[in-house]
Amino acid sequence: IVSDASKYPLMTSNDDNGQINYNTSSPSNGYPTFQFLDLQTLASMEKGFVKLLKDRQDPRLFQMAEPISGETANDFNNYDGVDAGQSVSDQQSTSANASRIKKRYWNSQVNEPMVFLSYSEQEFLIAEAIARNWITGPGTAESHYNNAIKASMDFYGVSGGDADAYLLQPNVAYNAANAIDLIITQKYIASSMKS
């Protein structure tokens, strides 16, 4: 498939994502968790996932989560989560010091599209296939990995400059020695909050 683009055209940007766009023309066309009370009142971010993003200074965190109540937004120090390994009652008792899921997931009828297959996911799959020597080109595992992260950043409204800076971080920059770990970690981040 990747060696015959004329016969098997691949996605080239987020414009090609296989997705459902929501709208306000009818209540049944709205985002699935629109006005979902449990999401609004009970859903906190998970501690391990928040740490994963904070350790990488990942600006997508600010698009996925609210800061801890009373704290200012867009400061990594002001975000945390609950330990998913705790009992439900313990999670509830610690949730006051945790970030809630971003309000747009329950207060926007349109929010973001439901993505079935994205350009970002395609690029992660190709990067992994090249890194595992299952296929050769076109491009390199690194170029597809970078394309995938930039597409995910773009999906969340993160600027190109911020995405480029993110890719330079030591625990994000592509490295053939631990390519699979990097690719799978970033694929997990990119797909985590999709409806």
N, C-alpha and C positions, 0 to 999 in steps of 0.2 A: 504494500500500500504506500509506504513512504517513498519508495523508489519510482513511483509512477504517478506523479501529481496530476497529469492530464486525465488519466483514467480514474484515479481516486483522489479527487481534490480534498485537501485538508483545510481545516479552519485556519484563518490567518489573524483573527483578532476576536475580541469579545463580541463584536457585531455578528459573528457567526454562531454564537452560543445556541445550543438547543434548549429553549427555555419558554416558560409561560410568563407573560407580562400581565400583572394585575391592573385593575382599573376601578373607577368609581361608578360605572354605569349601572351596576346591579350589586346588591349585597353578596350574591354568590360569586362575583368576580373579584372579591377582595382577598388580600393576603390571608393565609390559613389561620394565623394566630391573632388577627385583628380583633381587638376587644376581648381577648382571652384573659379572663380575670386571674386564673392561677399563674399565668406567665407574668402578669403585672405585679402580683403580690407575693408570689412564692419562689420564683426562679432567680437564683443567684448564679453567678459564674462559678465554674469549678476551679479550685485552687491550682491544680497542676497545669491546666490549660492557660490560666492567667500568668503563671510563672514562666511557662514556655514563651509567651509573647513578651513579657517583661525582660527576660534574660536576653532577648534579641532586640529590645527597644523597637518592637514591631508596632507601627502606627495603626495597623488594623485593629488593635485592641480598642482604640478610641471609637471605632465604628461599630464594635460588637458589644461594648459594655459601658455602663454608666460608672462614674467614679463612686467610691464609697460615700454614703450619704453625708452631706455636709462638707465634702472636699471638692476642690476645683478640678475641672476636666482637663484632659490632655497633659497630665503629669503622671508618669508611670508610678511614682510613689503612692498615688492615691487610688490604686486599683488592687484588688485582691479577690480571692474566691473562698468558697467553702470546701472542705475536704469531703470528697464524694465517698470516702471509705467510712465516714462516721454514720451513726444512726440518723434517721430522719429528724428526731427530736434534737440531737446535737447539732445537726446542720442548721436547723431553725434557730437554735440559741446563739449560733455564731454568725448568722446571716447579717446582723446589723453592722458587722465589720467587713462585709463583703460587697463586691460590685454586683449590681443587678444587671440583667440582660438589657441591652440598649432599648430605650423606650419605643423606638420606631418599629420594633418587632411586634408590639401590641397596640400602638396608637396610630399606625398608618395603614390605611386600607390598601394602598398601593405598594409601599415599601420597596423591596427589591424583587426581581423575578425569581420564580422557582426554576432552578437550573437542573436539567437532566444530564447534559454533557456540555462541558465548557471548553473553550480554547485553552484555558489554564490546565485543566485535567488532561487534555490531549497532549500538551507539551510536557507535562510530568511523565506521562506514559512513554512518550518517545525518549525523553531523557533517560528514564530507567532502562528501557530496552537497549539503548546505545551503551549505557554504563555497564550493563550485564553482558555485552557483546552478543546480544541476540540479533541485532541489526547493525548496519553501518549507515551513517548519514541519511538524508542530507543534514548538514549541520553537525554540531557536536552535542554531547550530553550537556555540556556547560551552557551552550547557547539556548537549548530547549529549556533547561532548568531556569535560566534567567528570564526567558520569555514567559514562562509559567508564573513566576513570582510577580513580574511586572503586570501581567494580565490580572492576577488576583488583586494586586494593589489598586489597579485601575477600576476594577469592579467595585471596590470599597471607597472610591473617590480619593485615594491617596495620590499626591502629585508625582509626576515622573521623576523630579529631582529627589524627592524623599525615597522613592523606590530605588533609584540608583545608589543613594547613600546606604540604604539598607543592605544592598547586595555586596557592599564592601566590608561589612562586619565579619570578623574572623569566624564566628559561629554560623554564618550564613553563606559566605563566599564559597563558590564551588571548589571542591577539592577532590580529585580522583581517588584519593586514598580512603575517603569515607563518603563516597558519592551516594550510595544507596541510602545511608542514614539521613543525609541532607535532603535528598529528594523526597523520601517518605515523610520526613518531619514536615517539610514545607507543603507537601500534598495534604497532609492532615490539617494543617493550619488553614489552608485555602478552602478546604471542603467542610470545615467544622460547623459553621453557622448557616449552611445552606438549608433552605426549607425542604 
